[in-house]
Amino acid sequence: MKRTRILTAAALAATAALLITSCSGSPGNAGEDVKPAKKGSVTWWGWTPDTPVAERYIEAFNEQYPDIEVNYKNFENVDYRNTITPALDSGKGPDVFDLSPAGGSPDLWGPYALDLSSLAKSTLGAGWKDDIGGDYVEQLTSSDGRFVSLPLGGMSAGFLWYNQDVLDEAGADVPTDYPSWVDTCEKVTAIGKTCFTMGAGGSDTFPTDMYHAIANSVAPGWFIKAATGKAKWNDENGIEVLRIIEKMQDDGIIPADALDGPQYPLANNEFMKGDAAMVQMGFWYTQYAGADSCKAAMEAAGVSNPKCFVQLPTPFPDVAGKGNGSAYFSEADYGIAINSASEHIGAAKTFVSWMTLHEQGQQNVANAIDLLPAVKGVSPDWDSIQLVDESVQRPAIEKLIEDSSEASESRQWQATEKSLDAIVVATQQVLDPSVDKSIQDIADDQQAASVASKVGTK
């Protein structure tokens, strides 16, 4: 399953310490002159994609390059960040590895990676930056100007996924604002189901998505302003966001067990079991509209002999009631970096460029409906995709893709790790009945613990 894309503050500190003590910090450029090869082997480590998706990518790659063997190793999010740096530092790391924009990854892991701008230029031509969508190039460029990871695709968040079967059973509608959400939850809980499943426990930063979505309903653009120091987390908008979170729990939208665990596995499993009507997940969840992926996800959640349900995306309700809606946010999901110490750089270049820059590789990404393809102009080939219910899911997904491409805010790229962690702590304190603090005090502590980002600012 997809998890949060960022490192916790503790992991960042540990990684930074390893870089300072063990890595020279000087970019390894010796491999940049190595030409792509047609034979060889490549090891790929990542926290995403799911192994079945990666296997489909590799199978398609091997149809064109049968003499390059690719071995993929998938890690849980925490295991990945605890394993990748020591492995790279020892010189025994993978040939290629996942690297995302969030949490400063281009600076943390970039020193181990090749600068891939010349590979992109030789593949796409002089205007290669214009062929890659969003701000993905900027997001995967380190502070010293090195393009250290080729984006496989992008993602968006700030919306809900709902189980149409549960809503139908409850006689409930998809909520669009706060009152309708309360009404829907009353009807769903009356049939013994969870209305909106949420896992806000632990240190993963999924709660920041809900906070961001609420903030966009309160005051569009304020979240990024606060993240970059142009507004305060404890100003009137920040106070309103926290009060809405408090009210959502009081009114039965946020469940009482929200702090019992993180989004994965708590909320993911409850939703995939069919025990909840709604969950907040990003574009990566689109893959479970696919018949095979849905079945696999339900089995992974503990369902025997699963019967797939119809899951659909819907905008986050306008909880502030100001008519702002709640705009989506989007950024590069992750890219693939090439280890500068790899002994298989030629084969690695062939694999990474095919996956990220070639139309055939990007078509496979689009067809997995797991990411928004990084290269512009590539869209899903619906004739090769089997959905649970194409008549309703395909138009909904096409609309989601369109809306995601128009998103103007980043998800986590422009927020520092300290600011994201402070949002998580503030959310947890609001939801924890044992915490005896006012909303103002919680917001003040959030502001004090945050550090403004300079990323993406002019």
C-alpha positions, 0 to 999 in steps of 0.5 A: 500500500502507499504510505506517507511520503515523508520522513519523521523528524527523528528519521531526518535527524538520524539521516542527516547525522549519517550524511555528515559523519559518513558521506563526503557530501560531494556529488558522485558524477563519475557515472554521468558519462556512462552510456545506457546499456542493453544488458545487465542487472538492476536492483531497485529499492522503494517504499512504493509501488506495491510489488504487483505494480512493480512487477507489471512495470518490469515485465513490460520493460523486459519485453523491450530489454529482455537482457536487463534483469530488474529485481525490486524490493519493497519496504514499509515506509519506516523500514525503507528510511531506516535501511536506505541510508546505511545501505547507500553509505556502505557502498552496498545499496541498490542500483536505483532507489525511490526518492521523493520531494518531501522531507528534503529528500533531494538534499538528504539522499541526493549526494548518493545519486547521479545528476540526471539532467544530461540523461533527461536531455539526451532522451527528450531533447533540449526542451526536456523540462517542458515535457515533464509535468507540474513542478516536478523538476524543481521539486526533485532538484537538490539545493545545489542545483542537481537533478537527482531523481527522475519523476515516475509520476505525480500525485494529488490529495485533499479529497475523500474516497467513498464506498458507494455500497455502504452509502446505499445501504445507509440511504446516505448521500455523498457529503458536500458541506459540514451539515450534510457530512454530519447527516451522512455520518448519523445514517452510516453509524446507524447501520453499524459502520464507521462513517469516516475512518481515520488513523491519526496515531503515531508519527506519520504525517497523514493528518496533515492532509486533513488539516490542509484540506480544512485550511483550504476550506477556511482560507484558500492559500493560507496553508502554503503561506503559513508553511513558508512563513508568510502567515502564522499557524496560530492566527485566526485561520489556524485557530479556525482549522483546529476548532473545526477538527474539534467539532468534527470529533464532537459531531461524530465525523472523526471516529473515537478510535482515530488515535489508536493507530496510523492511517496505514493500517488502521484506516486503510484496512477498515475501508478496504474491509468495507467497514467504513463509508469514507477515507481520506487518501490521495490519487494513489488510491485510484488503483483500487478502483481496478478489479485486480488491485481491489481484490488484492487490497481487500485480501491484504486487509484480511478479507477472505474471498473478497467481493470488490465494492465500488469506490469513488473519489469526491471533493473534501466537503466545504466544512468551513461553510464559506463557499470556498470548497477545498482545492486539491494539492499536488506534487511529484509523488516520487522519482527514481534515483541512480546510485552513483556508486552502482556497478551497473549504471549503464543498465540502470540508466536504461531502466530509469529512462524507460520508466520515466521518460519514454512514452511506453514506460509512462503509459504503463504508469498511466495504466496502473492508475496509481500515479499521474504520469510525469511526461505530459500527454500520457493518459490511461488506455482504458481499453486495457484497464478493468475497473470494478464498475467502469460506468461510474468509476471511469468518468469519476477518475477522468474528472479526478485526473483533470482536477489534479492537473489543475492543482496549484498547491503542493502537498508537503514539498513546501512544508518543513519536517518540523512544521508537518510534525507540529501539525500532527501533534496539534491534531492529536492534542485536539483529538485526545480527551486527556489533553487539558489545553485550549485550542489557542494554547495548542495553536501557539505551541504549533507555531512555536514548534514550526520552522518556515520553509524557503522551498518554492518561494520567490 
